[in-house]
Amino acid sequence: MLITLCYLYLWARWGPRSAALVRSTVRRLHRSRCSFTFCARQPHPEERVCLRVGGKVFCTGEAQFLDDLNRWSVLLISPFIYPEKLLTAEHIAFVTESISAQTENVQKGPDSSKEIVKWSDFCSPLAYKPGEPFKLIAEASVDNFSSLGIAFLEDRLQMDNGMVPHRIVSVYLQESALKELAQEAPSVKEQSADMDAVTPAGKSGLGGGEEEKSKLEEGREHEDEVTSPCDKEPGAGEHHHLHLSSCHECLQLENSTIESVKFASAENIPELPDDCSSKLEEKEDECLEKGIKRVNLAGKPPNILIYLGSETAKERFEQVKSVLRECIDAESYTIYQLQQEQVLKDPWIENSLLLVIATEEPIPEGSHKQFMKFLSKGGKILGFSSSFTFGGVQIKRKNKLRKAVHELVVSKKDSPEVKLNLLVSGCVFEQGMKEDASRVKTLSRLNNADKDTVIVHLTYGSSGGEAVLSQAHLELDSNSMDVQTEEDFNLLKMSNSKRYEVLKEILTSLGLRCELSEIPVLAPIFLLSPDEEIHLAFLKWLEGNVDAEGLRASSKVSLKFVSSCESKVEVTPSLMPVVTEMGSFSSEHFSLKTYQEHLQTKKLGKILLFTEVTTTTMDLLDGLMFELPEEMGLIAVAVRQTQGKGRGGNVWLSPVGCALSTLHISIPLHSNLGQRIPFIQHLVSLAVVEAVRSIPGYEDIELRVKWPNDIYYSDLMKLGGVLVNSTLVETTFHILIGFGFNVNNSNPTICINDLIAKFNKEEGTELKPLSADCLIARTVTVLERLIEIFQEKGPNGVLPQYYKYWIHSGKQVRLRGEEGPLAWIVGIDDYGYLQVHEEGKGVESVHPDGNSFDMLRNLIVPKH
């Protein structure tokens, strides 16, 4: 009944949009233990029909379990041969049945007039069962499974072995059967015979022929998955549309998050060997010893090559490599530089998935032929402002565009166009009339009078070769030496998250996996203190405040105090071990010595709970703060959070490089600050800014405060925020202050060290970058001083400094909506509320708990 209601709802909402209906149904119901079937037959009575397209149907039914795998043959790239790595909950396992094209009354293949979807580009094959029909088990993400189903319904699905897909059905795999299958992997001889028996004449088969058998993906024996755009809609049109994962403005401030961008080390990068075959052969021999034959459905090993022409500057290679590693699943691919002298040597063509051409130099004729050969064998090319082109597309130089920031328009289906600002090379694309125009699709144009084309998608050959060529610098950010003005710097920074979004979508469309990394594993907590006497006093207090097992229970997170890391205590979201021995502590992300040098407080921040990864620092102090002596000021610091909290229930995703901490303070009810608790968030925001701008030489770094609780770069973009939770116990407020701000994570928006680098470039200074441990300690130090001043002098003691750094002075805003009345911002009242003057009504206070200041539209609006 529930499922039926879901269908009715989906039909009412989506109507005839079949692709959207399929996606929505699978997304909503894939955890409900039902089965999804796409087939070219009448459904069984127990199946519920969701959609009919021509003679094909999409239906759901009871869960189908696959528990007998004895007659299936495992593929080498399959996780089946590694039973400890079974399917994840967010992936769907399914069986695809295909039949020979010669069978009577069977369509001979996908409709060539439509955009073809290749089966292996959207899933990871696991095992096969020869015969008629020929069956393949595979796994795919929820959206990729939907994409396969949509392509099947619309006659656009192409099987790798030349057969015609007849049925796709999701299944549940029994773990015991998977392990049994892994133990009974077939021999090379058996699998070769099976594959030869079902491969139609003239087709490459699943293995792609003997030449294909000699190639093995380096380092991805059981995790080779090539993913398509997560929400790529079917159908062709005048333009090739990119479906971006976010359709709203990335800087909607109260809903914004600090997105996690994965960084990879640039050290010890191996050079691309002249002959890639040696390591591959070693892995092939290793597999032969196991009696397993490699069958490579994905087609290419996970090597990414960067070609810079005759350029030998390591800085340029590292620049391009860095941006790629921030977009792709860095654990799944290796990145090498392709030297010019290596281009004419064949092994790289057979052993690479993607070639990135990032040079404006003319491409030598011999190199161009090699690049085209790479495409003809199913290779993918990404051009960053390069002179490489083919297929009738020509490059036209426009010097007035060179090294300038311009607005691009990226087309999207069923939603408004996406606009972003990027540096442009000074060239645009023009299409000739000689070649097949259907192989060239426009991805993006400049938003100028000529509507110049700057990003195109081209296909080549019959093996899946394709290229995306861009004359916009997708690889460059605002720190590029080509950025000439502060206006350009600001435009690029504000478009940075969209730049990554577009680049990730392009890479995904070229077959790379750009999915988010797995949630990091929770780590133990270390009990630290910059003051040895206070550390010993805390341990003495603990003796009488934990149970016999060293446990301090709490409704949020219970802490189990242990003497060393050797104690075998599992780290869970509800129970975390705390190592009390400071001598065993070390971290590449946090220096206790640096923290100690910069913490100059009487009470605050003296007892530190540090962890590399936690759920949220806001929960770590809950079980300690009410009973701990006041002089032992508690603070929790983390490198990463998996469930960070923001104001109003927002999620705060926390990457490495962000300063993350929660501080406990006690405020007497009958005190200046105790009577004005909302002021605390303003004091903390001010403390973060002062922590930086009070350092000699750093006074002019453009770091500012935004009412009520944000830290900003100028008035342009957010780089930090504050969250305050208070509990009144008798006559004392116990307050947890969570604050996080970007220190060294440039992407996707901006960080403090970006501002320092920008200042150095403009002023010719050499200010050093700052670290999170330093700034956390300085913030706590400044906050303690601000609290003392406030308690003594009230709001007037701190407001002059607050107004010095805030971004609202003299601003005119509209209240409650875009058509609301105009008002001038006056300041902050005695309780921390924003004061605005509306003509004819006088001064009005706006409470921070119920309202939000929308910088994009210059509005003060109710917060729902």
ZAMARGU-4260 file (C-alpha; in steps of 0.2 Angstrom, whole numbers, plus 5000, padded with zeros to 4 digits):
<rodrens>
0) 5000/5000/5000 | 5014/5012/5005 | 5023/5008/4988 | 5007/5011/4978 | 5005/5028/4987
5) 5022/5032/4982 | 5019/5029/4964 | 5003/5039/4964 | 5013/5054/4972 | 5027/5052/4959
10) 5015/5051/4944 | 5006/5067/4951 | 5022/5076/4953 | 5032/5070/4938 | 5019/5067/4925
15) 5026/5062/4908 | 5044/5064/4912 | 5048/5046/4911 | 5067/5048/4915 | 5063/5058/4931
20) 5050/5045/4936 | 5062/5031/4935 | 5076/5040/4945 | 5064/5046/4958 | 5056/5029/4960
25) 5073/5020/4962 | 5080/5033/4973 | 5065/5033/4985 | 5062/5014/4986 | 5079/5006/4983
30) 5081/5003/5002 | 5064/4995/5004 | 5068/4977/4999 | 5058/4978/4982 | 5065/4973/4965
35) 5066/4984/4950 | 5064/4977/4932 | 5066/4984/4915 | 5060/4972/4902 | 5053/4969/4884
40) 5038/4958/4889 | 5022/4959/4899 | 5025/4960/4917 | 5020/4946/4929 | 5004/4948/4939
45) 5013/4951/4955 | 5023/4965/4947 | 5017/4983/4948 | 5019/4993/4932 | 5027/5010/4934
50) 5030/5015/4916 | 5027/5009/4899 | 5038/5016/4884 | 5033/5007/4868 | 5034/4989/4870
55) 5045/4990/4886 | 5040/4992/4904 | 5048/4997/4921 | 5040/4988/4935 | 5043/4984/4954
60) 5039/4968/4963 | 5045/4958/4978 | 5063/4957/4982 | 5073/4944/4971 | 5087/4935/4980
65) 5102/4927/4970 | 5108/4913/4982 | 5115/4900/4969 | 5130/4906/4960 | 5138/4890/4956
70) 5135/4891/4938 | 5142/4909/4937 | 5160/4914/4932 | 5168/4928/4942 | 5177/4942/4933
75) 5194/4947/4939 | 5189/4965/4942 | 5174/4959/4953 | 5174/4962/4971 | 5167/4944/4972
80) 5185/4938/4973 | 5188/4948/4988 | 5174/4943/5000 | 5178/4956/5013 | 5173/4969/5000
85) 5155/4966/4997 | 5142/4978/4989 | 5139/4994/4999 | 5121/4999/5004 | 5121/5013/4992
90) 5124/5002/4977 | 5112/4991/4967 | 5116/4973/4961 | 5107/4968/4946 | 5107/4955/4932
95) 5107/4960/4913 | 5100/4947/4901 | 5105/4949/4883 | 5102/4939/4867 | 5109/4937/4850
100) 5105/4950/4838 | 5101/4936/4825 | 5087/4930/4836 | 5070/4932/4827 | 5060/4947/4830
105) 5073/4955/4840 | 5079/4973/4837 | 5097/4972/4831 | 5104/4985/4842 | 5101/5003/4849
110) 5093/5016/4839 | 5108/5025/4831 | 5099/5041/4829 | 5099/5043/4848 | 5113/5046/4861
115) 5120/5029/4864 | 5123/5023/4882 | 5137/5010/4884 | 5132/4997/4897 | 5150/4995/4905
120) 5152/5014/4907 | 5138/5014/4920 | 5142/4999/4931 | 5155/4987/4937 | 5153/4970/4930
125) 5155/4956/4943 | 5151/4939/4935 | 5143/4931/4920 | 5134/4916/4915 | 5135/4910/4897
130) 5120/4903/4887 | 5104/4910/4879 | 5100/4922/4886 | 5118/4928/4891 | 5118/4935/4909
135) 5129/4947/4918 | 5129/4952/4936 | 5135/4970/4939 | 5134/4983/4953 | 5131/5002/4950
140) 5126/5017/4960 | 5108/5021/4962 | 5108/5034/4949 | 5118/5024/4936 | 5107/5009/4938
145) 5092/5021/4934 | 5102/5028/4919 | 5104/5010/4912 | 5086/5007/4914 | 5081/5023/4905
150) 5093/5019/4891 | 5085/5002/4889 | 5067/5009/4889 | 5072/5021/4875 | 5082/5009/4864
155) 5099/5017/4868 | 5108/5004/4878 | 5123/4995/4870 | 5130/4979/4877 | 5149/4977/4875
160) 5148/4960/4867 | 5137/4965/4853 | 5121/4957/4860 | 5104/4965/4862 | 5099/4968/4880
165) 5082/4960/4884 | 5080/4962/4903 | 5087/4971/4918 | 5082/4966/4936 | 5089/4971/4953
170) 5094/4957/4964 | 5100/4954/4982 | 5115/4944/4984 | 5118/4932/4998 | 5135/4934/5007
175) 5137/4915/5009 | 5135/4913/4990 | 5147/4927/4986 | 5161/4919/4997 | 5158/4902/4989
180) 5159/4909/4972 | 5175/4918/4977 | 5183/4901/4982 | 5178/4893/4966 | 5185/4905/4953
185) 5186/4897/4936 | 5202/4893/4927 | 5209/4903/4913 | 5205/4889/4901 | 5187/4887/4907
190) 5183/4905/4906 | 5191/4907/4889 | 5180/4894/4882 | 5164/4901/4890 | 5168/4918/4883
195) 5172/4912/4866 | 5156/4902/4865 | 5145/4917/4868 | 5154/4931/4858 | 5146/4934/4841
200) 5158/4933/4826 | 5167/4949/4823 | 5164/4956/4840 | 5178/4959/4853 | 5168/4950/4867
205) 5169/4955/4885 | 5188/4953/4886 | 5191/4964/4870 | 5202/4951/4862 | 5219/4944/4865
210) 5227/4961/4865 | 5215/4967/4878 | 5219/4952/4889 | 5237/4958/4891 | 5232/4974/4900
215) 5228/4975/4919 | 5222/4990/4929 | 5236/4995/4940 | 5231/4996/4958 | 5212/4993/4955
220) 5210/4974/4953 | 5194/4974/4962 | 5187/4992/4962 | 5187/4996/4944 | 5171/5006/4941
225) 5168/5019/4928 | 5154/5030/4932 | 5143/5041/4921 | 5135/5058/4926 | 5124/5054/4941
230) 5109/5063/4934 | 5113/5064/4915 | 5096/5065/4907 | 5093/5055/4891 | 5090/5062/4874
235) 5100/5073/4862 | 5098/5091/4858 | 5106/5106/4850 | 5118/5107/4865 | 5126/5094/4876
240) 5119/5098/4893 | 5128/5096/4909 | 5117/5091/4924 | 5125/5099/4939 | 5122/5092/4956
245) 5117/5109/4963 | 5105/5120/4955 | 5104/5134/4969 | 5116/5148/4971 | 5131/5141/4980
250) 5132/5156/4992 | 5115/5156/4999 | 5123/5161/5016 | 5112/5153/5029 | 5111/5136/5020
255) 5129/5136/5014 | 5141/5123/5020 | 5160/5122/5019 | 5162/5108/5007 | 5175/5094/5008
260) 5188/5094/4995 | 5200/5080/4995 | 5219/5085/4994 | 5232/5073/4989 | 5251/5074/4992
265) 5261/5081/4977 | 5277/5072/4984 | 5285/5056/4976 | 5275/5056/4960 | 5283/5042/4949
270) 5287/5047/4931 | 5277/5038/4918 | 5288/5023/4912 | 5292/5021/4894 | 5285/5004/4894
275) 5270/5002/4905 | 5269/4983/4902 | 5281/4976/4915 | 5270/4980/4931 | 5255/4974/4922
280) 5262/4958/4917 | 5268/4955/4935 | 5250/4957/4940 | 5244/4946/4926 | 5255/4932/4932
285) 5249/4935/4950 | 5231/4932/4944 | 5235/4917/4933 | 5242/4909/4949 | 5225/4911/4957
290) 5217/4903/4942 | 5208/4918/4937 | 5207/4926/4920 | 5206/4945/4919 | 5191/4952/4909
295) 5192/4970/4907 | 5175/4977/4903 | 5180/4995/4908 | 5193/4995/4894 | 5207/5006/4900
300) 5218/5005/4916 | 5216/5019/4928 | 5231/5030/4922 | 5228/5049/4919 | 5242/5057/4908
305) 5245/5076/4908 | 5253/5082/4892 | 5262/5099/4893 | 5271/5099/4876 | 5289/5105/4877
310) 5285/5113/4894 | 5296/5106/4908 | 5290/5117/4922 | 5285/5106/4937 | 5274/5119/4944
315) 5262/5118/4929 | 5261/5099/4930 | 5258/5100/4949 | 5245/5114/4946 | 5235/5103/4934
320) 5237/5087/4944 | 5231/5096/4960 | 5215/5102/4952 | 5212/5084/4945 | 5215/5076/4962
325) 5203/5088/4970 | 5189/5082/4958 | 5192/5063/4956 | 5192/5049/4968 | 5211/5050/4970
330) 5212/5033/4978 | 5207/5025/4961 | 5218/5034/4948 | 5237/5037/4946 | 5242/5053/4937
335) 5258/5055/4927 | 5266/5068/4915 | 5267/5062/4897 | 5283/5069/4890 | 5284/5075/4872
340) 5297/5062/4868 | 5285/5048/4875 | 5271/5053/4864 | 5277/5042/4849 | 5279/5027/4860
345) 5264/5016/4859 | 5262/5008/4877 | 5254/5024/4884 | 5239/5023/4872 | 5234/5005/4878
350) 5237/5009/4896 | 5228/5026/4899 | 5211/5031/4903 | 5212/5050/4901 | 5224/5061/4892
355) 5224/5079/4898 | 5231/5092/4885 | 5236/5107/4895 | 5247/5117/4883 | 5244/5132/4871
360) 5259/5126/4860 | 5255/5119/4842 | 5253/5100/4843 | 5266/5092/4831 | 5259/5082/4817
365) 5266/5065/4824 | 5258/5069/4841 | 5242/5073/4834 | 5241/5057/4825 | 5245/5048/4841
370) 5231/5057/4850 | 5219/5052/4837 | 5224/5034/4838 | 5221/5035/4857 | 5203/5041/4853
375) 5201/5028/4840 | 5204/5015/4854 | 5191/5022/4865 | 5202/5034/4874 | 5196/5051/4882
380) 5204/5068/4880 | 5202/5084/4891 | 5209/5100/4884 | 5213/5114/4895 | 5216/5130/4883
385) 5225/5119/4871 | 5228/5120/4852 | 5222/5102/4850 | 5206/5100/4840 | 5198/5088/4827
390) 5181/5084/4818 | 5179/5101/4809 | 5181/5111/4825 | 5193/5126/4822 | 5201/5138/4834
395) 5199/5157/4832 | 5210/5169/4841 | 5202/5184/4850 | 5216/5193/4858 | 5204/5205/4868
400) 5198/5190/4878 | 5215/5184/4883 | 5220/5183/4901 | 5203/5191/4906 | 5189/5185/4917
405) 5173/5182/4907 | 5156/5176/4912 | 5151/5158/4904 | 5134/5151/4902 | 5132/5132/4904
410) 5116/5125/4898 | 5106/5113/4909 | 5090/5103/4905 | 5074/5107/4914 | 5082/5121/4924
415) 5089/5139/4922 | 5106/5141/4914 | 5121/5141/4926 | 5133/5156/4925 | 5150/5157/4931
420) 5166/5168/4929 | 5182/5160/4922 | 5199/5166/4915 | 5198/5164/4896 | 5213/5159/4885
425) 5209/5171/4871 | 5203/5158/4859 | 5185/5152/4854 | 5179/5137/4844 | 5171/5138/4827
430) 5163/5123/4818 | 5167/5120/4800 | 5154/5112/4788 | 5165/5097/4782 | 5162/5085/4796
435) 5147/5077/4804 | 5140/5090/4815 | 5131/5078/4826 | 5148/5073/4833 | 5150/5090/4840
440) 5140/5097/4854 | 5142/5114/4863 | 5144/5114/4882 | 5147/5132/4886 | 5147/5149/4878
445) 5153/5166/4883 | 5139/5178/4889 | 5144/5191/4877 | 5137/5199/4861 | 5145/5185/4850
450) 5140/5171/4861 | 5157/5163/4858 | 5159/5144/4860 | 5172/5140/4873 | 5168/5122/4878
455) 5164/5108/4866 | 5161/5089/4867 | 5167/5079/4852 | 5165/5060/4849 | 5177/5050/4838
460) 5176/5033/4830 | 5166/5018/4835 | 5175/5013/4851 | 5169/5026/4862 | 5182/5039/4860
465) 5177/5057/4865 | 5185/5073/4870 | 5180/5089/4880 | 5190/5104/4874 | 5189/5120/4884
470) 5196/5137/4880 | 5191/5143/4897 | 5204/5139/4911 | 5194/5127/4921 | 5211/5122/4929
475) 5215/5139/4936 | 5209/5148/4951 | 5210/5165/4958 | 5228/5163/4964 | 5234/5162/4946
480) 5247/5174/4940 | 5236/5179/4926 | 5223/5187/4938 | 5227/5205/4936 | 5214/5214/4946
485) 5205/5213/4963 | 5188/5212/4954 | 5194/5197/4944 | 5200/5189/4960 | 5183/5191/4968
490) 5174/5185/4953 | 5184/5169/4952 | 5183/5165/4970 | 5164/5167/4970 | 5163/5156/4955
495) 5175/5143/4962 | 5162/5130/4969 | 5153/5131/4952 | 5170/5129/4943 | 5173/5113/4952
500) 5155/5107/4949 | 5157/5109/4930 | 5174/5101/4930 | 5168/5086/4940 | 5153/5084/4928
505) 5165/5084/4913 | 5177/5072/4921 | 5162/5061/4925 | 5155/5061/4908 | 5172/5056/4902
510) 5171/5040/4913 | 5180/5045/4929 | 5173/5043/4946 | 5171/5059/4955 | 5160/5053/4969
515) 5163/5059/4987 | 5176/5050/4997 | 5170/5038/5010 | 5166/5045/5027 | 5183/5045/5037
520) 5185/5033/5051 | 5182/5040/5069 | 5198/5041/5079 | 5202/5041/5097 | 5203/5057/5108
525) 5219/5063/5116 | 5218/5072/5132 | 5231/5087/5131 | 5235/5102/5141 | 5247/5116/5139
530) 5249/5117/5158 | 5256/5101/5166 | 5249/5106/5183 | 5231/5108/5176 | 5233/5091/5167
535) 5238/5082/5183 | 5224/5091/5192 | 5211/5085/5179 | 5218/5067/5181 | 5215/5068/5200
540) 5198/5075/5197 | 5194/5060/5185 | 5198/5047/5198 | 5182/5052/5208 | 5171/5055/5193
545) 5172/5040/5182 | 5167/5022/5186 | 5178/5007/5189 | 5181/5005/5170 | 5186/5023/5167
550) 5169/5027/5159 | 5161/5044/5160 | 5143/5042/5154 | 5134/5055/5144 | 5117/5055/5134
555) 5127/5061/5118 | 5145/5054/5119 | 5152/5043/5133 | 5170/5045/5136 | 5181/5030/5141
560) 5198/5036/5149 | 5212/5024/5145 | 5231/5026/5149 | 5238/5023/5131 | 5233/5020/5113
565) 5236/5001/5116 | 5220/4999/5125 | 5208/4990/5113 | 5192/5001/5114 | 5182/5003/5099
570) 5178/5020/5093 | 5159/5023/5090 | 5148/5038/5088 | 5142/5035/5106 | 5158/5029/5115
575) 5175/5036/5112 | 5191/5032/5121 | 5201/5046/5128 | 5220/5043/5129 | 5227/5052/5145
580) 5246/5050/5142 | 5252/5065/5132 | 5268/5057/5128 | 5260/5046/5115 | 5252/5061/5106
585) 5258/5066/5088 | 5248/5074/5074 | 5253/5081/5057 | 5238/5093/5058 | 5240/5100/5076
590) 5255/5105/5086 | 5252/5106/5105 | 5268/5116/5106 | 5261/5129/5094 | 5244/5129/5104
595) 5254/5132/5120 | 5264/5146/5113 | 5248/5156/5107 | 5236/5152/5122 | 5238/5166/5134
600) 5222/5163/5145 | 5219/5162/5164 | 5206/5148/5162 | 5199/5145/5145 | 5206/5131/5134
605) 5217/5123/5147 | 5210/5105/5145 | 5210/5100/5127 | 5202/5085/5119 | 5210/5082/5102
610) 5205/5070/5089 | 5209/5068/5070 | 5191/5063/5066 | 5175/5064/5076 | 5156/5066/5073
615) 5155/5084/5080 | 5165/5093/5093 | 5149/5100/5100 | 5145/5083/5108 | 5162/5079/5116
620) 5161/5090/5131 | 5143/5087/5136 | 5147/5074/5149 | 5161/5084/5158 | 5156/5103/5157
625) 5143/5103/5172 | 5155/5096/5185 | 5172/5101/5180 | 5180/5115/5191 | 5179/5132/5182
630) 5198/5134/5181 | 5200/5119/5170 | 5193/5127/5154 | 5187/5114/5142 | 5190/5114/5123
635) 5187/5100/5110 | 5197/5102/5094 | 5195/5090/5078 | 5204/5090/5061 | 5188/5083/5053
640) 5170/5081/5058 | 5158/5069/5050 | 5142/5077/5057 | 5146/5095/5060 | 5132/5106/5065
645) 5128/5123/5059 | 5115/5136/5064 | 5097/5132/5062 | 5100/5114/5059 | 5112/5116/5044
650) 5125/5103/5041 | 5143/5109/5042 | 5155/5098/5032 | 5172/5100/5038 | 5188/5097/5027
655) 5206/5096/5032 | 5213/5114/5034 | 5197/5120/5043 | 5199/5126/5061 | 5186/5116/5071
660) 5183/5117/5090 | 5170/5118/5103 | 5174/5129/5119 | 5165/5128/5136 | 5163/5144/5146
665) 5153/5148/5162 | 5144/5164/5163 | 5135/5170/5179 | 5117/5174/5176 | 5117/5190/5186
670) 5131/5198/5176 | 5132/5210/5161 | 5135/5195/5149 | 5123/5184/5158 | 5109/5196/5155
675) 5114/5197/5136 | 5118/5179/5131 | 5115/5183/5112 | 5130/5194/5113 | 5141/5179/5114
680) 5141/5174/5096 | 5146/5192/5091 | 5161/5191/5103 | 5166/5175/5096 | 5165/5181/5078
685) 5175/5196/5083 | 5188/5185/5092 | 5191/5175/5076 | 5194/5191/5066 | 5205/5199/5080
690) 5215/5183/5081 | 5221/5186/5064 | 5221/5205/5062 | 5229/5208/5079 | 5245/5200/5073
695) 5258/5213/5067 | 5258/5214/5048 | 5242/5206/5047 | 5231/5221/5052 | 5224/5224/5034
700) 5219/5206/5030 | 5201/5208/5023 | 5193/5197/5037 | 5177/5203/5044 | 5161/5199/5054
705) 5143/5197/5048 | 5128/5198/5059 | 5124/5188/5068 | 5137/5174/5068 | 5148/5173/5052
710) 5166/5177/5047 | 5168/5184/5030 | 5181/5189/5017 | 5176/5207/5014 | 5157/5207/5011
715) 5159/5194/4997 | 5160/5176/5004 | 5159/5166/5020 | 5174/5157/5027 | 5168/5153/5045
720) 5154/5153/5057 | 5149/5151/5076 | 5136/5141/5084 | 5131/5144/5103 | 5121/5132/5114
725) 5117/5138/5132 | 5111/5129/5147 | 5106/5137/5163 | 5110/5128/5179 | 5104/5137/5195
730) 5112/5154/5192 | 5126/5149/5180 | 5125/5148/5161 | 5135/5133/5154 | 5139/5138/5136
735) 5146/5128/5122 | 5153/5138/5108 | 5156/5129/5092 | 5167/5138/5079 | 5174/5133/5063
740) 5183/5144/5050 | 5194/5140/5034 | 5212/5142/5037 | 5221/5132/5024 | 5207/5124/5013
745) 5206/5135/4998 | 5192/5126/4989 | 5178/5127/4986 | 5177/5145/4992 | 5191/5154/5001
750) 5202/5153/5017 | 5212/5164/5027 | 5229/5159/5019 | 5221/5164/5002 | 5218/5181/5009
755) 5236/5182/5015 | 5243/5176/4998 | 5232/5189/4990 | 5239/5203/5001 | 5257/5197/4998
760) 5254/5198/4980 | 5246/5215/4980 | 5258/5223/4993 | 5274/5215/4990 | 5275/5208/5007
765) 5280/5190/5013 | 5268/5187/5027 | 5268/5168/5032 | 5253/5157/5031 | 5244/5154/5047
770) 5239/5137/5055 | 5223/5131/5063 | 5232/5127/5080 | 5239/5144/5081 | 5222/5153/5077
775) 5212/5142/5088 | 5223/5147/5103 | 5223/5165/5098 | 5204/5165/5096 | 5202/5158/5114
780) 5214/5171/5121 | 5205/5185/5112 | 5188/5179/5118 | 5193/5178/5136 | 5199/5196/5135
785) 5183/5202/5126 | 5172/5193/5139 | 5182/5202/5153 | 5179/5219/5145 | 5161/5215/5142
790) 5158/5210/5160 | 5166/5226/5166 | 5160/5239/5154 | 5145/5231/5145 | 5141/5232/5126
795) 5150/5249/5124 | 5166/5241/5129 | 5167/5230/5114 | 5155/5238/5101 | 5168/5250/5094
800) 5180/5236/5089 | 5165/5225/5082 | 5159/5240/5071 | 5177/5242/5065 | 5177/5225/5057
805) 5158/5222/5053 | 5152/5223/5035 | 5135/5232/5037 | 5140/5250/5041 | 5129/5262/5031
810) 5120/5248/5022 | 5102/5250/5016 | 5091/5234/5016 | 5074/5228/5013 | 5064/5219/5027
815) 5055/5203/5025 | 5056/5201/5006 | 5061/5209/4990 | 5046/5220/4990 | 5047/5224/5008
820) 5050/5241/5016 | 5068/5250/5014 | 5077/5252/5030 | 5095/5258/5036 | 5106/5247/5047
825) 5109/5257/5063 | 5120/5245/5073 | 5117/5233/5087 | 5107/5236/5103 | 5111/5231/5121
830) 5106/5213/5119 | 5115/5209/5102 | 5100/5212/5091 | 5102/5221/5074 | 5094/5238/5074
835) 5087/5245/5058 | 5078/5262/5055 | 5063/5261/5044 | 5056/5278/5038 | 5041/5283/5047
840) 5042/5269/5060 | 5059/5273/5069 | 5071/5260/5075 | 5067/5242/5075 | 5077/5227/5083
845) 5079/5211/5072 | 5082/5195/5083 | 5096/5184/5076 | 5086/5168/5081 | 5072/5172/5070
850) 5080/5181/5055 | 5094/5179/5043 | 5104/5192/5033 | 5104/5188/5015 | 5120/5196/5008
855) 5116/5191/4990 | 5099/5200/4989 | 5103/5213/5003 | 5088/5207/5013 | 5084/5204/5031
860) 5071/5189/5030 | 5063/5178/5043 | 5072/5162/5046 | 5060/5147/5044
</rodrens>
